[in-house]
Amino acid sequence: MPNKIILKKKIPNFYKKITIPGDKSISIRWVLISSLATGVSKAKNLLMSEDVLASIQAIRKLGIKAEVKNNVCKIYGKGITGYKYRKNLIINSQNSGTLGRLITGILIDTPFPIKIIGDKSLSKRDFKRITKPLGKFGASFQLKNNYNLPLTIKGSKKLRPIKFFENKGSAQCKSSVILGGIKVDGKTVIKARKSRNHTELLFKYLKLPIRVKKNKNFDLIEINKVNKISPINYNIPSDISSAAFFIALTVLTKKSRLIVKNVNVNPTRTGIITILRKMGVKIFLINKKIYKGETIADISVKSPKKLRSINCPSKLNSEAIDEFLIIFLIAAKAKGVSFFKNLGELNKKESPRLKWGSKILKMMGIKVIATRNSIKIFGNPNLKIQKKIVIQKYLKDHRVFMSSVIAGLSFGGEWHIHNKEAIKTSFPSFLKIINILKKQ
């Protein structure tokens, strides 16, 4: 079976309702926190991607029983101190920064050194941003080049609470410290730039000792030691970051409309909706409800007759950090010049995404001016691609692959997109849903 996809024509207009798989951020957090619970936790619609399966394998290595059957996952937690630590243990985070960073926080009390490894892409990412604060708890670390995976963690019997200033807007770093704090006597205090708050919401729902004070640009989070976590039964809502690809395809395909059912529309994740509205897209949240602290809704979107360019406010960056590749595609079709700034964090993802966003647009024939942390896109509403474009050697970044598919289906041309297996990381059924939208 060839490991690439070839696209030769644009998608016809469509009017569809779709349901997509479970939210990746919540799925991984559910696995890890359920492994610390006392008793059996059960989840439906858990995302069955490589990142989540790696999380399940990780807790199994730590002595926690986990079963997956008929789209239901059961985890048999043994409590906060229930992990079975042993010598020469290696945990493979594969491509998942969420798993690698969050589980490192949980492991700060390990009596034996534990080695955490990842794939080629994850091994290029910055892990010092978590080992530095976690080291203040009392754990010790060894990292490759003092920065990268593999890392080795050795815990401490004399853990102490810390104060940590998280100034990058990284939910992974914030959550790693929160999960470390639950094992430490005393109050851990985190001043964190605004970012995803799934960990805090799940802690609040579970009535764990967490307190969050919201300020304009930062949250002040206080966490105390946790003695017991109740089992968590969860019907995982759909992932807005996955829904975003089909939302973009709808926006870029004339006379199209889409409804995506039961999506997690946590306000820290809906930057793409705010941005698209500013660009003239009619996009609505319907059937809104609160479920275990998270906001859930159906998303309705209609393709606009014309798109406006945008000078994107930096305050929306953290709320749309995983969607900028497809936002750039939408800007490519907008009339006028769009500008996005303070996006250097994009180059610290699975691949240097800001560079890839610029590269793909230039391949398409769009004028781009890019710096290390900004991009100016000169939109062309009449763009029609009539050439061959090859996408390869992108560190198998799932979002580069899926964004390229959306570009090919929206703008035409002949696209050869390599490393099709990249979607297994976060969205194995992506191409199946594309085929649903193609069917008239």
C-alpha positions, 0 to 999 in steps of 0.5 A: 500500500503506497505511503503517499496520497495523490490529489488531482482535482478539487472537492465538489461542494458539499452539505454534510453532518459529521462526527469526528473522534475524541479530543486528543488532549483530553484523551491523554489526560484521562488516561494519565489521571485515571491511572492515579485514581483509586478504582476503575475508570471508563471512557467512551470515544477515547481517541485511538491514535498512536499518541493515546495508545502510547499513553496506555502503554506507558501506564501499563509499564508502570503496573496499571491494568488497562483494557480497550474493547468495543470503543470503551477503555477501562483503567484499573487505577491503584491510587496516587502511589500505585505505580510499580517502579522498577529498575531499567524502565523505559517509557516511549512517548513516541510523537507525543509531547503531551505524554512525554511532558505530563508523565514526567511530572507524575514521575517526580517521586520515582525511586529508580531512574526512568528513561523517557524516549521519543521518535525523531520529531519529539527528540528535537523538542525542548524538554528543559522547559519542564525539567527546570521547574520539576527539578525544583521539586527535588527530582534530578534529570539527565537530558541529551544536550541538556535539552532533548530526549532521551531524558532520565528522571530520578525522583526524590523522597524529600520533594518540596513545593515550588513557585513557577512562572510559565511564560510561554503559554504552554499547557503541557509545561503547566500541566506537568508542574500541576501533576508534580504538585499533587505528590508534594506536601504543601502548596505549589504556585504557578503563574501561567500565561493563558493556555489550554486548561483541560487539566485544571477543569478536570481537577475541579470536576474531581474536586481536587485541591486546585485553585485558579485565579484568572487575570488578564494575561496570566492565571494564578494556580495553586495546587496542594497534595492529593491523597485520593482521586475518584474514578473518572467515567468520561464520554470524550467529546470530539476534538476541535483541532481535528474538526478545524481541517473540515471547517477550513475545507468548508470555508475554502469550497464554494457553496458548502456547509458543514455541521460537526457534532459534539465538539469540545469548544473549550474557550482556550481552544476556539481561537480559530472560530474567533479568527474566522469570524473576523475574516467574514466566515459565518460560523456558529456554536449550537446545542451548547452544554457543559459536560464535566467542566468542558463546554461542548457544542455542534459547530455549524459553518458555511462557506462565505462569498468572500474572505477578508484579510486579517491582522491577527491579534497575538492574544489569539495565538495560544487559542489557535496554536494548532490551527495556524497552518490551515488558517494560513491557507484561508488567508491565502484566499482572502482579499488583501494582506494578512499578518500573523505575529509572535508565532515563534512557538510554532517552530517548536512543534512536531516540525517547524510549522511556521516555516512549513506554512510559509513553504507550502504557500510559496509552493502554491504561488502565494506571496509570503514574507516570513520572519522567525516569528511572523508571517505576512500573506498576500491573499489571492481570491482567484488562485488556481493551481495548475502544477505539481506540488510535492510535500515530503521530509516534514518530520511526519508532522500530522498537521502538515500532512492534513493541511496539505490535503486540505490545500490540494482539495481546495485550490486544485493542482496535482499534489503528491503528499508523502508519509500518509501514516503521519495521521495515525498520530492524532487522526487515523480516520482523517481520510475516511471522513474526507471521502464522506465529504466527497460523496454526493 
